[in-house]
């Protein structure tokens, strides 16, 4: 799993590449928390290059969402890979990560 996180605006974009599973959960969550803390408004998360995504990854994502909400920030899924999208659809959690602009 690799991260890239360009900064310089009110929102930080974080791109994740590779597998996010139990072994990578803490690194994934720590990076998301750091990005949320460094942002003014929240994080746009790009998961289009994620090749494996399990329940522990979803759990970390939900924990980061709670952290964002407690800080009056948002965590938005800007892009998802098919495997991430499938897990979000199966768990009915995809709508939790929108920015509220969709109809």
N, C-alpha and C positions, 0 to 999 in steps of 0.2 A: 504494500500500500504506500502510495506517495501522495503528498499534498502540495498544492501551490496556492498561495494566498496573496495576490496583489492587493496593495492598499492604496490609500490616497483619496478616498471619498467617504461619504457618510456611511456607506454600506461596504462591507468587505465580501469579495467573492472568493469562495474556497472551492477548489477542484480536487476531487479524490479519484485516484487511479488504482486499480487492482482489486484485491480481495479485502472485504471487511467482514471479519468473523470474530469468534470469541477471542482468539489470540490478538487481534488487532483492535478490539473494542476500546481499550483504555487509551491507546494512542489516538484513535478517531475522536473519542469524546474529549480528551484533553485539548486537541487542536481546535475542535469546534468551540469549546468553552473559551479558549484564549482569543479566538477570532471574535466571538460575541462580546467579550469584555473589551476588546480593542476598538470595536465599532461604535459609531454614534447611534445608528438606527437598526442594525442587525446584519445578518449574513445571508448571502445568496449562495446556495450550495449546488455545485455542479457534480452530479453523480453519473454522468453519461459514460464514463470509462471504468465504472465499477464492474468487475467480472464475477464476483460472488458476494452475496448479501444474505445474512441469516437473521434469526430472531434477536441475537445479541446486538447486531448492528442497528436493527430497528429500535431496540430498547435504548441504546445510546442516543439515537436520533430523537426519541421522545423525551429523554432526560434533558438534552440540549434545548429542546423546544420549551420545556418548563422553565429552564434557566433564562431563556430569552424573554418569555412572557413576564417573569418576575422582575426583569430589568426594563420592561416596557419596550422591548425590541422584538423583531420578527426573525424567524428562520424560514426562508423560502427555498423550495426546491426549484432551481432554475432549469435543471435538466436531469433526466434519469435514464439509466440503462434499462433494457428490457427486464433483467432480473430484479432490479430494484422496484421498477414499476409493478411487476407481478406480485411481489411481497406486499407492497402498499395496497394494491387492489384486493388481495386475499384477506388482508387485515382491516380493510376499510379505513385506512389512516391517511390516504393521499390528500384529502381535503384539509387536513390539519396544517399543511405546509404551503398554503397559497398566500399570496400577498393581498387578497381581498379585491383584486381588480377584475377577476373573471365574472362573467354574467352567470 
